């Protein structure tokens, strides 16, 4: 296999006991490349550290809507430090994960929006795509993306199964990334969403250690399990596993400018 996990969190504490052993075995199990995603200032630092330690690991840097500070002044200071991380790093491939989350974070929608906009502007300055986290915030997410165009486009990470989001996201030139929930038995509309996405805009990810796919749902996830998302997409698209594996690998290299 030749797998590319476009979004995981290998810095998560759930990997503390066996991180090096796991990473050491990933290539043997077919994981050729992966992106470990930043979500806070410290998380971004850890992601970059991992990318510099292992040649097949890349990093994103950014502040998620669930990790933004309480004031604009603090946000601006953290974003200044995020930019400094990029200046000194060699393998940062996107700004992310960034976006809006009205499910977990309902109290500060305004600063979430400002953080999203400021990080889109940062991505344009750094000539990078973005990785978007959006939950229960479809209309505001799309409105910001339409009003603040992203030069290098980006990815809806772990994209919700929302027809409007996917259709409008594709119109804006974004990629759609499928994760573990694609395989869940209760994800009744997953096949419809998969069919909506053209092959040249599909990506796969684990978001590990979260959202383990069937047959490992409820357990710790890891990048090897990206194969189960590929398998599901292949079934829906009526393609071979090898065909989808090749397509999403090439798509990932394209959006992250690794060709």
N, C-alpha and C positions, 0 to 999 in steps of 0.2 A: 504493500500500500504506500501511497504518497499523500499524506494528509496535511492540511493546513488549518489549524485552529486559530481563527481570527480574533478571538476574545476569550481570555481566561484571566484568573487572578492567582498566579503561582506564589505571590507574596503572602497569601492568606494564611492565618495561623493554623488552619486545619492541615496545612502541608508541613508544619514545623518539624514533625518527627521524622519524616522520610523524604523531604524535598529533593535533596541531591540524588538519592537512590531513584526516585521517580523520574526526575529529569534525565538521569543517566540511561534509563531504559526506554525513553520515549521513541528514540529513533529506531531502536530494534523493533518496536511495535508499529512502525510506519508513520510516525509524526515527523515530517520533514521540516516544518516551520510552524511557529506559533507566535502570537502576540499576547504579551501579558500587559494588562491594561491598568493604567493609573486611574485613580478616582478621588484622590486627595493629594495635598502637597507631599505628605510622607509616603503615601502609596505610589506616587509618581517617582519619587526617589528610589524606592525599592524596585519598581518595575525596570528602571534604567539600570540599576545595579545588576539585576538578573540578565538583562540583555547584553551587558558588557562581559559577563562571565561565560555565557554560552553562545556559540556562534550561530545557532539556529533559532535563537529567541530574539524578538523585537519588542519594543515598548511603545505605549502611548502615555501621554502626560496630560493631566487635566483635573478639574474639580467637579465631581458629580453633584447633582442637585440635592443629594442627601448628605453632602459633606461641605457645603459652602459655609463660610463664616457668617456671623450675624450682622455685620455692617459692611457697607461698600468700601470703607477705608481698609478694613481687614482683607476683604476680597482683592482689592487692587494690590495690596502688598503680597498676597499669596500668588497672584498671577504674575507679578514681577519676578518672583522666585521660580515659578514654573517656566518662564521664558529663559531664565538663567540656566535652568537644568538643560533645556534644549541646546543652548549655546555650547555647553560642555559635553554633550552626549553625541554618540555616533549613530545610534540605531533607533531613533525615535521616528515612528512612521505615521503618527496621527495625533491630533489633540482629542482627548477623550478619556474616560467617558464623560460627556457633558449633556445637558438637556434639562428636561422638566419632569418632576415627579409629584403629582398631586395626590397620590395614594398614601405615601408615607410622610410627605412633607406638605401639610396643608396651610401652615401658618405664615409662610413667607414667600408667596408666589411672586411678588414684585422683585425681590432680590434674586430669586431663581431665574427670572427672565433676564435680568441685567447680567447675571453671571453667564448665561447662555450666549447672549449677544456679545459680551466682551470676549468670550473664548472663541466665537466665530471670527471676530476681528483679529484675535491672536493667531488663529489658524491661517488666515489670509496673509498675515504679516510673515509667518514662518513658512508659507507655501506648502501647507499640509492639509490633508483631508481631516474630517472629524468623525468620531464615533458617538452616535446619539443614543442616549437613554431617555425613553419617554414612557410614562405610565399615567394613565387617566388624564392625559393632557394633550390629546391629539390636535385639537384646533389651535391652541396656543403654540404648539410646536411647529405646525405647518405655517402659521402666520409669521412667526419669526424667521423661518427659513425662506419664505417668500420675500420678506422685507429686508433681510440681511443675507444676500446670496453668498454661498460658500464657493470660493474660486476652484478648489480642488475636490469639491463635492464630499462624499463620505458614505457612511454606513448607518442604517438603522440597526443597532445591535440588539440581539434577542428581540426581534421585531414583534410587537403585539399583532395578533391576528385580527387586524382592523382593516376592512376593505378600503375605506377612505384614505387612511394613512398610507397604505401601500400604493394605491393608485396615484395619489398626489406626490408621494415621495419619489416614485419612479419618474413622474413627469418632471420633477426637479433635478433628475439625474443621479439620484442616490441608489446605493446598493441595499439589498434586503438580506439580512443575516438571520438564518434559522438556527435555533438552539434546541435543547432537550424537550421543551414543551411540544415541539412538532411531533414527537413520538407518543405523547400521552394519549391514553385511550379516551379521555374526556375532551380532547381537542378536536371537536367535531368539525370545525371550519378550517382546520389546518390544510387539508387537501385543496380546498378552494383557493386559499391564499398562495399556496405553493404554485398552483396553476396560473395565478395572476402574474407571477414574476418571470420575466424572460430569462433564459439561461445565462445571458451575459451580465445579469445583475444579481445573481444568486451567490450568497456566501454561507459558510457554516461556521459554527462556534460551539463551545461548551459552556462558557460563562462559569467554568469550574472554579471553586469546588461546589458551586450551586447547580441546581436544575439538572441533576443527572437524568439521562434519558432512560426509557424502557430499554432493557430489563433491569436497570439499576436504580430506578426512581426511589428517592429517599436516602440513598447512600451518598458518600462523598464522590463528587464527579472529578474527572481529570481529562486532559486533552486527548487521550486515546479514544474516548467515547464519542468523538466527533464522527466516527465511522457510522454510528447508528442514525445520526441525522442524515448523512449521505444516503444510507440505505432507504430511509423513509422517502426522501425526495425522489430517488430512483424509482421506487414503487409507484409514486403518484405520477411522475412524468413518463412512466413506462420506458425507462432507459436502463441501461446496465449500471451497476455500481461503478464500474471503471469509467464509464462515460461521465457521470456526475462528479466523481472524484477528480478527474482531469479538469473539468469545467470550473469547479469552484476553486481549485488550486491556482489555475491561471487567472481567474478573476481576482483572487486575493493578491497575487503578485502585481496585478495591474493597479488596483486601487492604492496599494501601499508603495507603488513605484519601486518595486523590487525586480522588475524584469531586466 
